[in-house]
């Protein structure tokens, strides 16, 4: 059971689920709706993680990935495939319990993420699912309101920027292994340095958007923090220090942006 949980990529899955729950509370959804949002995203992220390990089992085995339970044989491909499909179906059904608009937004989020695992990750379009899924995540939450509301355009833009940064940061540690097994996604074509600089650039851009459109000093303070962290990160990249510190700095910047989004509350909603 623990091996199956590890195969679901629990850390990033939990992060996305928590972000969805925090945004749900921030825009004023009720306790039941918040619980539904969390349940939908938890199942969604389990399915995405399991589908990734199921589809990539052969490639992970060739790369000698000992951290992948399906590749090592701790979890069979059949079980991972069944778990991925079952959790995806459950998340889709629950998503429509939040209303047709929210259900459709979530379906787009999930289909986009699965498209990445199914093959887009090996192409120059590998960044597109991250742009789509992270961009639509705030809309999934706000469309669960009664009546449904779209978030403002800058919220969607900030979400997409987070998605781009997440993609670049997620792939950075695996560039060499991916290249050895024929994966040539967007970050691989950019290269390690350009990917690192790109991740910090889009995070800084997202923080500026929040500083411009969210009232109060909180977003401005967050913007200053993200820009300072981004400068430090880009400096490390330019010096060739492509260490795990970069990943930590990207996570810190993303966390500050998520906190700023949550603090915006009703300001996330379009007019």
C-alpha positions, 0 to 999 in steps of 0.5 A: 500500500505504501509503495502504491502511495509513493507511485502517486507522486504524493508531494506535488499532488498534495501541493496542488490539492492544498492550493485548490483547497486554499483558493476554495476557502479564499473565494468563499465556498462553503465547507461542503464545497471546499471538501468536495474541491479537495476530494476532487483534486486529491483523486485527480492528482492520484490519477495523474501520478499513477498514470505517469508511473504506469506509462513511464515504467519502461523508461524509468526502468531503463534509467535505473530509477529506484524511486519509482515503485512501478519500475522496480516491480513493487507495484505492478503495471496492471495495478497502477493502471487500474488505480489511475483509471479508477481515481480519474473516473471518481474525480470526474464524477465528483467534479460535476457534483460542484456544478456543470461549469466547475465539472467541465473546468476540472475535466479540462484540467485532468485531460490536459495533465493526462495528455502530458503523461500520454506523450506530450512530455516528449515534444516541444509542446510539453509545457502546454498541459502545465499552462492549461491545467494550472491556468484553469485551476482557479476557474475550477474553484470559482466556477463552483460558486453559486452562481458560477463566476470566472476569475479575472484574467490576471488570475488565469495568467498567474496560474499559467505562469505557475504552471510554466515554472512548475514544469521547468522546475520539475524537469530540471533534475531529470534532464540527463536521464530524460535525454538518455531515454529519448525525451525531448520536451520543452525544457530539454530543448531550452537547456538547463540554464535557459530553463532555470532563468525561464522559471524565475522570470515567469514567477517574477512576472506572476508576482508583478501581476498580483502587485498591480491588481491586488489591493493592499501591501501584502501583494507588493511585499510578496512581489519584492520577495519573489523578485529578490529570490528570482535574482538570487536564482538567476545569479546561481544559474548564470554561475553554473550552479544548477543544484537543488537550491534552485528547486528550493528557491522556485518552490519558495517563490511559488509559495509566496505567489499562492499565499498572495492569491489566497489573500486576494480572496474575492478580488480573484473574481472577474467583474 
